[in-house]
Amino acid sequence: MSGAASLIPFILMFAVFYFLLIRPQQRKSKQRNSMLSAIKKGDKIVTIGGMHGTIVELTDDIVVLRVNDTMKITFDRSAINTVVSSNAAIPAAAPAPAAVKEEQAENIKS
């Protein structure tokens, strides 16, 4: 009995570590892998080093980014940190604040 009672604190400590450290890390890793597998040409991304660019070529391991009109840089796929905007889900452009103010001023004059 005393042997089983001395194991209870260790079991509780393992359970706390699992739910506070291991499980969230596994979830984060799964999300990152799904993000990396979902990237495609035309997506705007940011690398781990902070380089912003648009994907122009894509293989299983390598991503070629267009940084400006003339420069292309090759990175490992694992160097991608975040996807800023995806080609498939580009939202409609919102009107610029100045254009909205002008439109409101025209409505008031009318």
C-alpha positions in Angstrom: 0.0 0.0 0.0 2.7 2.5 0.9 4.4 1.8 -2.4 1.3 2.7 -4.4 0.7 5.8 -2.3 4.2 7.1 -3.0 3.6 6.8 -6.8 0.5 9.1 -6.7 2.5 12.4 -6.6 4.6 11.2 -9.6 1.5 10.3 -11.5 -0.1 13.6 -10.7 3.1 15.5 -11.7 3.2 13.6 -15.0 -0.5 14.5 -15.7 0.2 18.2 -15.0 3.2 18.2 -17.3 1.2 16.4 -20.0 -1.7 18.8 -20.0 0.4 22.0 -19.5 3.4 21.3 -21.7 3.2 18.2 -24.0 -0.3 18.4 -25.3 -0.2 22.1 -26.3 3.1 21.6 -28.0 1.7 18.7 -30.0 -1.3 20.8 -31.0 0.9 23.7 -32.1 3.1 21.3 -34.1 0.1 19.8 -35.8 -1.2 23.3 -36.8 2.2 24.3 -38.2 2.4 21.1 -40.3 -1.1 21.7 -41.7 -0.2 25.3 -42.5 3.0 24.2 -44.3 1.2 21.6 -46.3 -1.6 24.1 -47.3 0.7 26.8 -48.8 0.6 27.3 -52.6 1.9 29.6 -55.3 0.8 33.2 -54.9 0.6 33.1 -51.1 2.3 35.9 -49.3 4.4 34.6 -46.4 6.9 35.7 -43.7 9.9 33.5 -43.0 11.4 32.8 -39.6 14.0 35.4 -40.3 11.5 38.1 -41.1 11.7 38.0 -44.9 8.4 38.9 -46.6 7.7 37.5 -50.0 5.3 35.9 -52.4 5.6 32.2 -53.4 6.5 31.7 -57.1 7.7 28.1 -57.0 7.0 25.3 -54.6 8.3 21.8 -54.1 8.1 19.3 -51.2 11.2 20.8 -49.5 11.9 24.1 -51.2 10.1 27.4 -51.6 11.1 30.2 -54.0 10.0 33.6 -52.9 9.7 36.8 -55.0 10.8 39.6 -52.7 10.5 42.4 -55.2 10.2 42.7 -59.0 13.6 41.4 -59.8 14.8 39.3 -56.8 13.9 35.7 -56.1 15.2 33.9 -53.0 15.1 30.1 -52.2 14.2 28.9 -48.8 13.5 25.6 -47.1 9.8 25.0 -46.6 10.4 24.7 -42.9 11.7 28.3 -42.8 8.2 29.7 -43.3 6.8 31.2 -40.2 3.4 32.5 -41.2 1.1 32.9 -44.2 0.1 36.6 -44.4 -2.5 36.2 -47.1 -3.6 33.3 -49.3 -4.5 33.6 -52.9 -7.7 31.7 -52.5 -9.0 33.9 -49.6 -8.3 37.4 -50.7 -10.9 39.6 -49.1 -12.6 42.4 -51.1 -10.7 45.7 -50.7 -12.3 48.0 -48.3 -12.7 51.6 -49.4 -10.0 53.9 -48.3 -10.9 56.2 -45.4 -10.5 59.4 -47.5 -12.8 58.0 -50.2 -15.4 57.2 -47.5 -15.2 60.8 -46.1 -15.6 62.2 -49.6 -18.6 60.0 -50.2 -20.2 61.1 -46.9 -19.5 64.8 -47.7 -21.2 64.3 -51.1 -24.2 62.7 -49.4 -24.5 65.6 -46.9 -24.4 68.2 -49.8 -27.1 66.4 -51.7 
